[in-house]
Amino acid sequence: MKPTKALLVSTVAASLAAVALTGGAARAGNLSSYDGASWYGKYLSVSSGTTAAACAGSLGQPRYGTNVDAGHECGSQSETYIATNASGNVVIAGSNEIQRLPMRAMASTDGGSTFTGADLPLPPPVTSGGSDFGSDPTIAFDSHGTAYYGYIVVFFSAGGAINGTEMAVARSSDNGLSWRSTFFAPQTGSGQFNDKPMITVDTSAAHRDRIYLAWDNATGNSSSVMNGNNVVLSSSDDGGVSFTAPMSVSGDFQGRTGAIGADPYLTPAGVLHVAWQDVAHGAIVDVSSTDGGRTFSARHIVAAVNGFDFAVAAMASRSALVYPSCGAYQATLYCAYTNGSSTATSVYVATSKDGGTTWSSSAVPAGGDQFNQWLAVDASTGAVTTLGLSLGKNPEGGGLHRAANKDV
């Protein structure tokens, strides 16, 4: 499960500044400089085939009010993720490195007051003269406090074209200071793409410390609406040393995008659920497994949605993706998602009290366009918290929204 504290600390992650700087180049080297902290910008930088000099100098670890600059390093970070261990004293954040190739882990053993950074391993390129970089961080802890960090590896040819991806899960037994990675499920060749992984670990007695990683794979170019994406799942029972072959939990789609934005989550009894956006049918859907991910139920509709993404004013150039973020307390399930149109969006929380068969939704109270939401359920109290962006029509203004309730 994703503890509620992770959402509160994620305000720190949302404030990671592109200013703050510690010396030393990563193993993979630095990429050319450019404006903007986006995945596409990183792709442009990698495919350009040029490199820039390593950053030098340090600003230490500045604070912004009560927020801490966890990155305090060269360049920009994006697509942040954060998780805490069971006691809350160990906090690990992850991010894409925009001007650098590897993934970054930022670890704290004092509840988020200070952070130490580490790069995650990358495999060798698959072609002579090629390169590869990491993207899409996701983090979870097992019952012993071992941290697991999932990400994708994107391979480039010598000419800068994407020629495949594979999955990676790194593990750390020293509170995020060092990492060893397992690479698996390669999709090689032009237009083969694994995308948007999410990780969870079963800490119940059912399948204790089984690691689950769900993602969407595509045959086509990245995750456009012209591809045949499927949601797949792999698991590990040996502490992340090896993973099972991916199995489809969404069914196989051809032609238009089938599925994207998977989120695996567990009930306290160890029932595994996977939710995602079923683009082909215009809905957020959910399936469940009572045998540790070997078989799954039929799909149940969490909520109908109006589109793959929405180009609201603040996201007009990239659009805000529709995806679920889910959790559970006792027998109640919760999934947050974005819905609306390119004129206006809202975040909703759907609730199920019958194991995911039926769901009802209510809007999160916040003003302006809401999107990029996340949800967490406190395992002790059942408190449900959502955090996301809430922006007015002015693309330059806005901020975070946070909503909390207890409904058990």
N, C-alpha and C positions, 0 to 999 in steps of 0.2 A: 504494500500500500504506500501511498504518497502522503506522509504526515502533514498535518496542517501547518506545522512550523516551517516546512519547506516553502509554503506560499509566502509567509511573512518575510522570510529571509530573501525570497526572490526579488523583493523590492531592492535589495542590495545588488543583485545580479542585473536588474533592469537599469541600475545606475552606473554600471561599469563604464568608466570614461575611456575614451580613446587617447587620453593624455598620459599618462603615467607610465613610468618607464624604468625597466631594469635592464642592465646590460647583459650581453651574451647572446650569440646567435643560436638558434635551434639546430638540431642535426640536419634538418632538411634545407636550412638556409632561408633567407628572406626574399620575398617577391617584390616586383616593382610597385612603386607607390601610386596611388590614385585616390580620388575622392569617393567617399561612400563606403559603408560597411555592409555589403550585401554579398550573398552567395554568388550572384551573377558577376559581380565585380571581381570576386576571387577567381572565378572561371576565366574572366578576361585577362587577369594578371598571369595566371598559370599558362594559358594558351599563347600569351605573347612571347614566351620563351626568353624573357629578360629577367634579370635579378637585380636587386638593389643592395647596397651596402648594409651590413648589420647595424641595428640601432645601438646607440651608446648612451650612457648616462642613466640617472635614476632620480625619480622624484619621491622615492620611498613609497609609503602607502597613505596617500591623502584621504581625508574624510570629507564627505559632503553632508553636513548636518549629522544625522545619526547613521548615514549610509557609509559603507566602507568600499573603497576601490579594490575589489578582490583581484583584479587583473594586474594592476600597476606594472604594465609592461609596454613594449613598443607596439605601435599599430593599433588596429581595431579588432574587437571581438563581436560576434553576433550569435544568434540562436542559442542563448544561454539556457542552462538547465541546472537545477540545484536539488539536493536531497540531504537529509540528516540521518544519522544512526538512531537507534531506538531511544537513547538517552538524550539526544539533542546536542551533545557537546562536540561531536564531529560533524562538520559541514563540508560537503564537497560540491563545488560548482564546476560546470563544464561549458566550453564554448568552442565555436569555430574560430580559427585564427584567420583573419582576412589577408594580411600580408605575409603569412607564413604557412607552411604546408601541414604540420601536424595538428592534432587536437590538443587542447589545453585543459588540464585539471588544476583547480585552485582549491586547496585543502586548508581547513581550519580545525584545530583541536580545542579552541576556546569559545565555542558557540558562535563563531562568525565575527569575532573582534579583529583577528588578524588572519592572513592567508599566505600560504606558500604555493608557488606554482610548479608544475611539472608537465613535460610534454609526453604524449602517449605514442607508443611505437607505430610505425608504418611499415608495411611489407615492401620488398623491392618492386620497382616498376615491372609491368608484364611485357614490355617491349623495349628493345635496345634504344637508348636515348630518350625514353619516355620519363614520365614522372607520375606521382600520385599524391593526393591529399585527403585529409579526413574532413567529415562533416556530420552534422545532425547528432549532437550529444544526448544521451539519456543515462540516468544513474539510479542505482538502487543498492540497498544493503541486505545481507542475509542475517540470520539469527545470531551469528558469531561476530558480526561487525565487519566482515569482509565487504569491500565496496566493489561494485561491478559497473563498468562504464561502457555502454554500447555506442557504436558509431558506424558510419559507412566509410569505405575507402573508394575513392573515385580515381580510376586509372586514365592516363592521357598518353597518346602516342607522341613520338618525337615532334610531330607537326602540330600538336596541341588539341587534337580531336579526342573526345571521350571514347574510350574503347573498352569500357566495362567497369563494373563495381564489384565489391564483395562486402560482407558484413564483418564486423570486428566487435569483440567484447574483451575489454581489459579488466584485470582484477588487481586489487591492492589489499594487502593484509597489514599495511603500516599507515593506515589512516590517510591514504591518498598521496603519500610522498613518493612512491615508486609504483610502476605498473608493468604487468606482463600481459600480452594480448594473444588471443586466439582469433585467427582469420578463417572464415568459412563462407559457404554459399556463394561462390563466385558466379557472376554473370558477365561473361567476356564477349567482346565484339561490339560493333557499332550499334548504338541505340539500346543496349542492355543496361538496365538500371534498377538497383535496389534503393529504396528511399524511405525516409521518415521512420526509423526504428524507434520502438518504445520497449522498455525493459521493466520487469517486475520479478520479485522473488517470493516464493511461498514460505512464509514463516510459521504456518500452522503445522499441526501434526500430520496432515493428510499426505503431503509430499514435501517434507521439510527441506528447505533450502534448494528446491528445484528452481532453476532460473528459466524464465520465459522471455523470449525476444520476438516481437511481432513487427512486421513491416510490410510495405507494398512493393511488389516487383513489377517491372514494366518491360514490354517489348515495344520499342519505339524510342522517342527522344524524351528523356526525363519523365515528367509526370503530366504531360499535357492532356487535354480532353480527347485526344485522338488515339490514346493507347489502350491496351488491354491489361490494366493493372489487376492484380489479385493480392489479397492479404494472406500472408503466410506466417507460420510460427515455427520456431525452433526452440529446443529446451536443452538444459544441461543438468546432470545429476552428479557431476564430479568437480564442482566448484569452478566451472567455466573453462576447464581444460579442453573439453570437446563439446560439440553441439550436434543434435540430431539433424538429419536432412530436413529441409523446410517442407511443411505440409500446408496445403491451402485450407484456410478456414472460411473463405468467402465463396468458394466455387470458382470455376474458370470462366473468365470473360473474354470475348473476342471483340475487336474493333474499338468502340468507344471505351473510355476509361471505366473500369468496373468498380474499383475500390481504392481508397486512399485514406491516410491519417489514422492508422490503427492504434488502439490503446488497450493493452492487456491489463487486467486488474483482477484481484482475488477477494473473495469473501473471507470472513474470519474462519469459516469451516473448510477453506481450501478449494472452494469451487472457482474454477478459472472462467473468466469472461473475457471476450474480446469485442470491442466496439469499433466501428469505423464509419466513414461516409460511403454509402452505397450510391455512387454517382449514377449508375445505370438506372436506378429506381428512385432517385431523388429523396433519399432518406438517410438518417443516422440509424444504424442497425446494431444488434447485439446478439452474440451467440454464447453458449456456456458449455463447459465440460466438467463432468464429475469424476473423470478418470485420469486427471493429470494431463490433459491435452491430447489424448489419443483419439477421442471422438468428440464431436460437437453436436449441439442441438440444432434444430432449424433456426433460421434467422427470425428475430422478432424486431419489429419497428419501434425504435425509441421515439422518433419524431420525423415527420416530413420536413424537408428543407427545400429552399427555392433555387438553389444553385450550387455549383462547384466552388465558387468563390464570389466575392462582391467587391467591386471597385469603388468603395466609398471614398470620399474626398481625401482623407488622410492616407489612403492606400491606393490611390488612383493609378500609379505606375506599376504596382505589383499585384494588387488585389489581396483581400483577406480571405485565406482559405477556410473552408468549413470543415471542422473536425471535432470529434468528441474528446472529452477529458473526464474520466470516470473514477469512482471509488465506491466503497461499501462499508456499512456498519451493521452488525448483526445480520438481519435478513433483508435490509433495505439497500437498494442500489441507487446510485446517483450518476448522472452524466450531464456535463455542461457542454453547450455547443452554441455557435453563432448562426443566426438566421435573419432574413430580411431581404434587402435588395441593394443595388448599387446606389440608391438614394439614401437609405438608412438601414442600420443593422442594430440588433440587440443580442445580448447573451441570455440564454435560457438554461434552466436546470430542470432536467427530467428525473422523475422518481419512480421506482418500481418496488412494490412490496410483495410481489409474487414470483421472485426469482428471475425477473426479466421478461416475463410473458407480456405484461401490459405496463404502459408508462403514461405518466401525466406530466406536463411541463408548466413552468411558471417563469416569467421574465425576471431577470436580476434588476433591482432598482438602481439605475445610474443614468446620467444624462448623456446626450450626444450619441455618436456612433460607437458601439461596443464591439470588440473583436479580440482575437488572440487571447482567448480565455484559458485559464487552467483551474482545476478543481482539486481539493484535497478534503479528506474526511479524517478527523481525529479519531484514532483507534480506541482511545480511552473514553471520550465523552460523546462521540457521535456528531460533534460540531462539524458543519459543512461550510467550507470557505471557498469562494471563487475569487480569482484575481485576473485582471485583464486590462486592456487599454480602453479608455473612454474618451473620445475626442469630439469636439464640435465641428462645425462645417469648415472652420479655418484649419487648413492642414498644418499650420505652424503651432497650433495651440492644443492643449489637452493634457492628459496624464493617466495615471493608473486608477482603476476602480477596484474596490474590494467590497465584497458582500458576504455576510455570515449569517447562518441560521442553524438551529438545531431542530431536526425533524426526524424522530425515530419512532 
